[in-house]
Amino acid sequence: MRKVVAVIGDAIIEPNGEKYKLAFEAGKALVDNGYRVQSGGLKGIMEAAFHGARSSEKYREGDTIAIVPSFDKSWANKYADIVLPTGLDVYRNVIVANADAIVAIGGGSGTLSEIALGWALQRLIIGYKNVEGWSGKLAGTRIDQRVRYKNIADDMVYPVTNAQEMIDILNSKIDLYTNFHRGIINVDANSKL
């Protein structure tokens, strides 16, 4: 089964700006390397990543998955293949963040919530450090001090600047991030984990 990578970031970007180019290249590289692309399905980074995914010679229908906040499928951008109209508004961010991995490019508060949710859900997170927004602020850092994986000493928001660096980290790390959230555990001094 092909793994799904969520590409998250700014909903409003310049059509031919640097963030658009980075997201387009990321989406294309993901499909070129056998991944599917998931996002919130709207405009900005989400649309650019889907556009890039569709430009891949390896693209096939079903490679772009839009998790839209409304019940209205028409909210999805024109490059979305599979549209899931959640009606959950911003709460749909937890669904977006539960992909096999997350790639953040810039972003505001919505992106910050998806990164934090991805961290709590024990997902692999990659952040572009060369753009303004939360990906640049968090790239190269840990969201908190919890040990998510004892076998991953360098667990963090892995910093990248381009699609090839992103693919290199994905290919080398994604199979290490195999835990899935099973609910909040109340840990006290007498608990054995």
N, C-alpha and C positions, 0 to 999 in steps of 0.2 A: 504494500500500500504506500502510495506517495505521501510524503509528509507535507503538512500545511504550515506555511510561514505567514504570520500577520505582519503587514507593513502598515505602520501607524505614523501619524505626524499631522502637520498643519492642514486644516480644512480650507484655508485660503492662502494661495501662493501665486506668484507671477507665472503666467502660462509658459514662458520660455526661460524662467529664472533657474538659478543653481539648484534649488530644492526640487523643482520639477525634473530637471535632468538627472539628479541623483536617484529620485524615486523611479523614474522611467528605467534607468539602467539597472536598478535593484530588481524591479519586477521582471525585466527581460532575463537577467542572470539567474534568477530563481527558477524560471521555467526552463531555461537552457540547461540547468543542472538537475532537473527532475522533480522540482518542488511545485506545489500549488500555492497560490497567493490569496490571502484572506485580508479583508480590511472592513472598516465601518461602511464602505461602499459609497461614500458621498464624493465630494469634489477634492481638490487639492492633491496632497500626497497620495491619497487613496486612488484617485482617478489616474494620476501619473503612473503609479505602480501597476495598475491593471492595464493601462495602455502599453506599458513596456512588456508586460507578460504576454499580451496578445501579439506583440511584434516578434516574439521568439519564433524561430523556425520549428521549434519543438512544441509550440502551443497546440493544445487541443481543447475542445469545448469542455468546460467544467474546471478549467485551471484558475478562474477568478471567482472568488466567493465573497459576496457582499452581505454583511450583517447589519442591515439598516435599522435605525432607531424607531421608525414609524411602522404602521401597518400598511403603508402605501408603497408598493413595489416600485412605483415610478420615481421614488427618491433616489434610487440607485443610479450610479453613473453609467454611461452608455457602454462601458467595457466590461460590465459585470455579467458573468455567465449564470451563476447560481445566486439568486436573491432570496435572502431569508428576512422577511419583514417581521421584526420582533415585537414592535409596539412598546418596547421597554425604554425608549429614550436613552439617556446616558447610561442607564443600568445595563445596556447591551454590551458595554465595554468589557465586562467580565467574560462574555462569550468570545469577543474578539481576542482577548488576552489569553485564552485557553488554547491557542494554536500550539503546534509542536515547538515553535520558536517565534520570537518577536524581533522585528527590525524597526527601530525608531529613527525617524528623520525629522529633526526639529520638534515642533509641537508645543501646544499650550496645555491648559489644564486637563483637557480630555486625554491627551497623550500621557500626561503625568499619571493620571488615574490608571491607564492601561499598563504603563510600566510597573506601577506599584502592585496592581493586581497580578500581573505576570510574575513578579517576584514572589508574591504570596502563593501563587499557584505552582511555583517551582519550575517555571519555564526558562529556557535559554533566552537571554535578552542581549541584543546587539544594538549599540547606539552610534549614530554618526556624530563624531565629535567636531566636525568642521563646519557646522551650521548653527545658527541661533536657535534657541528653544531648549526644551527639556532634554533632548537626546544629547546635545552638546554639553549641557550642565552635568549630566549623570554618567556619560561615557567614561569608563575607567574607574568607576566607584562601585561600592556595594550599597544597596538601598538601606540595609540595616545589618546588624551583626549576627543574625541567626545563621547557623550552619545548615544550609539547605541540602548539601551533598557532602558527605565526609570524604568521598573520593575525588572531589574537584577543589583543589587548593586555591585556584585562582578564580573562583566563582565571583562574577561581577557583571555589570553591564559592560560587555566587551566593546572597546572603542574601535571604530573603523572610519575610513575616509572615502572609500569607494566600493563598488560592487565586488571586485575581486577579493578584497580583504574580507568583506562580508561572507562571501561564498567559502573562503578558506576557513573561517571560524565555524560557520555552519557545518561544513563537511567534517571538520575535526572534532566538534563538540556535541552535535545534536544527539548522537546516540548515547551520550553520558547523562542527558537530562531526561530520565525515564519515569520519574515519580509523578504521580497525579494527585491532586488535592482530594482528600477524602473527608474533609470537614475539619473544623477547628477542634483541637484537642486541648482539654484543660490539663495543664501540666502543673503539678505541685511537687513539693520536696519528696513525697512518698511514692511518686509515680515511677514506674519502670517503662522505659521506651525501648 
